[in-house]
Amino acid sequence: MSTSEVVNMGSSSSKPQTGRDGTQQSQAIEDLQRTCARFAKICAHPGCEIRLTCSDLDDLVTTWSEGAQEIPPTTQLSISACGKGHLTCVGCGKPPKLDPNKSFFTPLGVVNHCCDYGRIYTIYLLLARFDAYKSRRELACRAKNAEQKLKSTKSKFKSKTKAKKSPVAGVGYGTHTGDYGVLDDDEDDEIYGNPYLAAHQRFQEIDSNDEERADEQMTQDFLTSDTCRLLGVCLPDQNSEAVIELNMLRMSTLLDTVTEMVRNDSIVDITERFDVYQGVVAFIEKLASHRELVVLLFEERYISMDHPGIKVLGDGGTYEPQETSRSAPLISSYGNTHIQAKTFLEMTQKSKTKTHSAVESWQSKESLILLKRVVHCFELLDTIASEAKPATNVVAKTENIWSEFAQANNLTFTDEVLLSHRYERDFNAVIASNRGRLNTISKELATLKTSLPPGIFLKVAESRSDVMKVLIIGSEGSPYAGGLFTFDLFLDSRYPLSPPKMTFTLNGNDADGESLNPNLHLGSGTVCLSLLNTWPGHPSEAWQPGKSTILSVLVSVQAMILGAPLPWENEPGHEGSGRTPRVLAHKSRVQSRTIRFGMIAWLENKFEIQTKELIWKEICQTYWKHNGEKVMGYVKEWVNETPGLLSYGKTDYWSRISAIHQPHASVMAGAETVHNLVERLSALLNIEYNPVEFESQMQSALAKTKRKSIAPRAGPAKTLLKMLKKKKSKAEAPAGSSSATSWVPSATNVWVYTGLRNVKTVKKACQDFQIAYNGTIQASIERLERDVNRHDFHQHPETMEVWGEMKYVEAKPPTSGYSFSADPEQAVSNLVLALDKGALSANEMENMLSNLAGHQPSQATFHSMFSGPSVGSHSSVGLGPSGSALQGLGASVSDPIVYDDDDFLDEDDMKSYDET
């Protein structure tokens, strides 16, 4: 009989058959009970009618093992003893016989059967013993989970800390202390909807029960290994009938465990559990080679909840599993493990001369033989599965070409990785490394082949597996969605004791004076993560040798940096800020930069020889070919909240600080005309651009552009205009009031610092107000008071109450050293220069404006101060030496300036100024 005929016959038998209850399951139980009824129950010794018992299955195996170390053996697994010590073969019900010519040797001892039914009883005994252990373990786990759930429920009634909810452990984001705590099970599944990151979070948590679980796993591995090895010599010859054996295996939980083990896609785990996988692979090969038992590999399995075990079923018990609860058959469960084993063996062969070491167990002869046998076993299953397919099989059209391409190319090897690498000096300096370093790297890479989540691509140097490049696609729901972002990664000589080194390398991160994300540092490209030890988080969030992996790093970057819905909340001190104007403005800028550098730049790239982008050419071009429409969908959604994407140019935020940070990238950075980023992207993707879709957004964008044509170089210019109006009203006060041209004392409410005047306390106050310490105690307090008083008091009401108090004080004459000329034009210029150097407090500004109450600079002077330079030029008044116009009134360049319509001077404002 051919293999295809065997499989086809087996496949048909795997379908539900008609039994007493109309199901295959009930038929198997009936057959099992008939088999057990044939086993001997009474002692076979003449005159002894004592009933045989087998209450402790472990004791029976232990007794057998003691006599099975000799040749020939003195015991058999099918033998049972009565209370008087008389022996009986449970299979045939007669005194046992020993056939020295039918002994089977195993690492556990010599197996010998009295008779064929004694062999069947041995199979039953081994499966019953395994099921009994699984049942006990399941009950214990259930009781433990119930206890933990009760504790968790009680803890929810306790008061929660007042600290803001922090990001996931392992990702370095700003808090005052860097201490985040641990998320509970309800929280970690909600981390930006990323199951990979949620799994990583649970993996990173310190668990006091690790040792206990390891012991339980070891116990089950020993039992599984022993059972599979012994069953291997008890199963019938490949051409013999096996109906009884088929039903017993079908009703046992052993195949569930075996199937779960072949799903294990961790080469690290497989090689560390060498013995159990040796036994499991041999058992699978035995089933695959038998013409009747092979059907077990093709059957879907009921998920064994509350499974009583075949001993209970054989004694008359019942079992009714849920019809809908089925798991995939073994034949379709080993794909990832197969790929990883092959990948590991290929890497071993490529680097054999570099990695060979007789003392490292991972590359010992036994481990390599195991992996080769695993690959051989899975290739055998592939052959059986291919022969089992119907002859009329037609290859279906690929539903998702990109998904298949991405899966096949998510991890590849090429020495092009070594070109233009940020850590070239570091990896060239590595001469020796930790023992086991290459072991860990090889195993991790083999695991990554099937574990990388969609959207992450890893290139590994063929001759240096410790040098890599990474490309990550921005996550949906973030302002990075659909963009392509690149990193260089290096595992130094101390890996895995120390974390990987990782740098952001995308052109454009430094282009506009602000990074794409607070966790991607400007200039250096350093990736700020607790997991990389580049952020001082809690010890449980730092790199943990033996637990933390390359995969956990890549998943964290993808989910928490390039998947952040509001990237500004990653800025230290701004966690949980919500959708404030400042946060949304930053998000809009990130969207524009994603389009410019994460999309347009890639589409325009010529991928010339020796460029760092060349390595990503195939992936990039395939990505845009199959994902252009989807990415355009993301961008169209962005336009609703960021109309400026339709009119990007000199009016954009980046142009306002271009005098400080010169762009390095070529994609419309510093352009002199307005560009429609959406239209440009559409053209590059060869997707029709329909301006009607964006009619309302374009009108909004053009309106803002018109208003911004005379926009100030910093937001608070209109504040100055309002103060000038206020001084005008004072100047027009009734007779008897002070002269408008002289300094007029006034009184106002101001906030003053009242905390302790020591370095530690003042630094803490500055930290709470998100202000940098200014070198000395006095200078820092002055900066603190100046900064608080020049912003709206409601910005930090609680913090202000903690560190100071409001006082009603009388204004003093200006002491800044900036005098006013009689010429009002020069007077206003002096004021702007003073503000630009940050030299004035709120009171001093108030006093200096009092001197201007009676003067009226020309509109030309006013325009030169606040409308900013014309295209292609920069005004020395508009941008002062510190780089931020009117810095005394507005935010520093390091903090994004948030504008709204009221911050820009329009024609009505100019008319109002003339009146003032």
Buried (B, 14 or more C-beta within 10 A) or exposed (E): EEBBEBBBBBBEBBEEBEBEEEBBBBBBBBBBBEBBEBBBEEBBBEEBEBEBEBEEBEEBBEBBBEBBEEEBBBBBBBBBBBEEEBBBBBBBBEBBEBEEEEBEEBEBBBBBBBBEBBBBBBBBBBBBBBBBBBBEBBEEEEEEEEEEEEEEEEEEEEEEEEBEEBBBBBBBBBBEEBBBBBBEEEEBBEBBEBEBBBBBBBBBBEEEEEEEEEEBEEEBBEBBBBBBBBBBBBBBEBEEEBEBBBBBBBBBBBBBBBBEBBBBBBBBBBBEBBBBBBBBBBBBBBBBBBBBBBBBBBBEBBEBEEBBBBBBBBEEEEBEBEEEEEBEBBBBBBBBBBBBBBBBBEBBEBBEEEBEBEEBBBBBEEBBEBBEBBBEBBEBBBEBBEBBEEEEEEEEEEEEEBEEBBBEBBBBBBEBBBBBBBBBEBBEEBEEBBEBBBBBBBBBBBBBBBBBBEBBBBBBBBBBBBBBBBBBBBBBEBBBBBBBBBBBBBBBBEBBBBBBBBBBBBBBBBBBBBBBBBBBBBEEBBBBBBBBBBBBBBEBBBBBEEEBBBBBBBBBBBBBBBBBBBBBBBBBEBBEBEEBEBBBBBBBBBBBBBBBBBBBBBBEBEBEEEBBBBBBBEBBBBBBEBBBEEBBEBBBEBBEBBBBBBBBBBBBBBBBBBBEBEBEBBBBBBBEEBBBBBBBBBBBBEEEBEEEEBEEBBEBBBEBBEBBEBBBBBBBBBBBBBBBBBBBEBBEEEEEEBEBBEBBEEEEEBBBBEBEEEEEBBBBBBBBBBBBBBEEBEEBBBBBBBBBBBBEEEEBEEBBEEBBEEEEEEBEEBEBEBEBEEEBBBBBBBBBBBBBBBBBBBBBBBBBBBBBBBBBBEEEBBBBBBBBBEEEEEBEBBBBEBBBBBBBBBBBBEBBBBBEEEBBBBEEBBEBBEEB
